[in-house]
Amino acid sequence: MVRIAAGAAVALVLVGCGSPALERPEPARSGRLLTRATGAAALVALPRGGLRFGELDGRIRDVTAAGSVRDVVRLRVAAGGQRGLLGLAVDARGRTFAAYVTPGGRRRLVVARVAPGPRREVWRGPPSTDLANGGHLAFAPDGRLTIGVGDLQDPAAARRANTVNGKLLALDPGGRSGQRPRRLSGGWNNPFAFAWTPRRELWVADNAPGGRRERVARADPRGRGAPRLELSRHTAPSGLAALGGAQLALCGYVSHRLERVVLEPGAAPRVVTPPLATDCALGVARLTDGRIAYATRRAILVLRP
C-alpha cells in the first residue's frame, strides 16, 4: 500500500477575494472545432492560445490557436474502465508531466516526466481499479505537482489519513518514484476534476458513484470547512477550470453541461445560467487568449465566453 507523509501539508498564501460575477451572464458563443480528438481527458493551456492534450489511449498532441496539430509523444498505457492517460501538466520550461496507468502487471497509477527527452518516473502510485482512479494533474502555485487520487473503490480507505485513496496530493516534480506525497485534503470519492485559481485556492468537483453526493468544494488546507455546493444528480464532474473573476468552468460527463460556477467570499459556490455549452464530456481548460477549450467525446471545441 502506498502511504503518505503523516500530517504534512503544502504551505499556501491566499490573497484577497474578488468581486462576484454577474447573476445572469450572457450566453457563450457556439463552440467551434479546434481539432478532432477521441477521449481527450487531459487539457493544458500553452502560450499564444495553444493547447496540449492527452487522449486516453496514450497519445499526447499539441494544437495551435489556428488548429494545426502535431504529435508530442505516445505512451504505453493500460486502457479500459477509467484507466488510461489521465492527466497532463506543463511547467514554465515546457517540460510535460503525465499521470497514467501502466500496462501489464498490477497496472499502477504513475506520474512521470514524459517530454522532452527520455521518460523519468516521478511517483509510483497505487494499483489502479476499474473505477475511481482519479489521475488529474496540475501544477500548484508553489511549483509542486498536484494529483487527485480516487477512492480506488474502497471508500473506507479514503477516510484513513495514511492512505492515498480519496486524496489530493502534492508531489515534488524533481523527486524520485518512491517519494512520499504530501496530503492536501482527503475523504473524496473521486477528485478527478480540480483546479487552482488565481487566488491560490484549490477547488475540486468531486465525482461519486451511486447515491453518494457530488459537490464543488475547497480542497486546500486553508479552505477546510468552507461552504460547498451540492451538485444536481447525474452530473459526473469530469473537468474544472479556473476562469477570471472568481469563476470556475465545470464539465459534466453525464450532464454534458459546461457550467459556470461563481465563487463568493463566505458563501457556497453557485451555478449560474445559461450553461456555456451542452456538449461537454471529458475536460475543460482556459486558454491564454481567453477562450475556453473543452472536450466532447470525439473533438475539442473552443468558445469565447
Protein Blocks (a to p, Z undefined) as FASTA:
>chain_A
ZZddehiacddddddddddddfbdcdddddddfbdcehiabccddeehiacdddfkopac
dddfkopacdfbdcdddeehjedjfbdcddfkopacdddddeehjopaddddfbgcjddd
fbdcddddfbhnbjpacddfkopacddddekopaklmmpmkbcehpacdddfkbcfkbcc
ddfbghifblmbgcddfkopacdddddehjbccddddfbfklgoiacddddehklpabdc
ddehhiacdddfklopacdddddehiacddddddfbfcbfkbccddfkopacdddfkbcc
dddZZ
